[in-house]
Amino acid sequence: MSTELHHSLILKLSSRLPKSLCQGIRSKAISQDCINEKRDLFEQIYSAGAQIAHKDLSAFSEYEKLWQEWRYVDNESANRDEAANEARDNLSLLLNLRKPL
C-alpha cells in the first residue's frame, strides 16, 4: 500500500470516527463506559489524522470541527445523568408550586 493511499485512508477513517461516536452517543447505542474505556485510543486516532490533515489547511479546519463536535457531545453525555436528575428535581418543584384549580 502506498504511503499516499495509507494517509488518505487514515484521514478518512479518523474523520468518520467522531461522526459515528456522536451518533452512537446520541442514540444511546454506545455507552459512556465504552467511551471511557476507549478514550486513549480515540485520542491516538485523532492525533494520527491531525498530523496528516495539518498539511492541508482546509482539510485540517474541517477535521478540527468534527472532533470539536465530538468533544462537545462527549462532555454533554458525561453530564447527562446529572442534568437529568436536576431536571427531575426542578420539575417536581414546579408541580408543587402550581395553583390548584
C-alpha positions, 0 to 999 in steps of 0.5 A: 500500500502506498504511503499516499493511499495509507494517509488518505485512508487514515484521514478518512477513517479518523474523520468518520470516527467522531461522526459515528461516536456522536451518533452512537452517543446520541442514540444511546447505542454506545455507552459512556463506559465504552467511551471511557474505556476507549478514550486513549485510543480515540485520542491516538486516532485523532492525533494520527489524522491531525498530523496528516490533515495539518498539511492541508489547511482546509482539510485540517479546519474541517477535521478540527470541527468534527472532533470539536463536535465530538468533544462537545457531545462527549462532555454533554453525555458525561453530564447527562445523568446529572442534568437529568436528575436536576431536571427531575428535581426542578420539575417536581418543584414546579408541580408543587408550586402550581395553583390548584384549580 
